[in-house]
């Protein structure tokens, strides 16, 4: 069969349009229909055409470059899509080689491999834009199709990364039409990773076909396992610490709440601990509802909307309440040290405290649901029950108030410390002076710790493959309960003294 150059030009222009960004959503629909291999058929058609070309020529479209030429012994070419092909010492002469470089074939070919579970491609409805499968890998370079009318068993390929931010687990692959019951998939057989230097991945392959590279979009499996251990161990320690904190606070409550300042300080700590305790329990519930990729490999990780939405709502509310009760502590500190001539009743202080501590986060949580749930953008769609980030950035409804409170509390601390240094002290009675110093110490330590924790949480969203940020976030996030116990309760010398006296009396009685 002879293919005229004008016909081939038309064909490549059609494929060029089919691989555009505008057509990507249509391919997503086709790729999520079970037993559909339209993408593989298209690539196969181009391979068949490339075998029947004659003569030397080149054709270029905005996204595709075709070159057909002859070489003797060795061949080297720098293609337009950031791909370099090199074939050395073939000991062959007058050999024709055809290369077709695609810069956007990733819009057509999915990044699945031979281990992909085809049954997860069943869709609930073709018009739903949220039922697409989630992959751990991404095609991070152009795709090159290479055809030679002789047997070649040594070809070197170098790819410029499409996304230089991805650096995990580069895999040299080719498209194997026979995998997944004829649907086709990326295969590594005969292709070896050589290097990843300066955002260029080098591969060596022992055969010729359609090549590219896959890069992991997530942290490696070994690191995920380590993060799970850190997280669940830390959450268990946090739960235990919070229970101990609440028990101690209940034990010494009457002894340490003799003035209004001390009362509000301990009300804030108890509700901070209670909020985090509820959030940790909801976290465990959410983790049991969503499927973990490590425990359920190659499955559909779509989360159940109802249970996950409920767990996410209470986590959002509880984590927000944690920060707003820290704000209550800061407000109390500011009120007692700056507004020294103003006096407020206990009931008024408690009313304001509960309105700020629970009323504000409840309002934010409800508004977030109302603003995002109607377009299915409240929670993540896959793997974890948590606020959505990719579509609606609902996570900002937690991050912005939390970091704002951290900023406000830091300003309050500067004002209070300035007041202390200028006036030489705070409070009127010795009990109030002690309480205010404990509040200063508590806010001074816990505010940066909580702020750092959730700043790292934002970092995991912005740099999802950064192992260091993930480890730091898992460590600080899972130990927040221990921080509250140590710096919120045990750092209070009066509480420690009462505990010592209670233990001493108990030993005497025994």
Order of alpha helices (4+ residues) and beta strands (2+ residues): alpha-alpha-alpha-beta-beta-beta-beta-beta-beta-beta-beta-beta-beta-beta-beta-beta-alpha-alpha-alpha-alpha-alpha-alpha-alpha-alpha-alpha-alpha
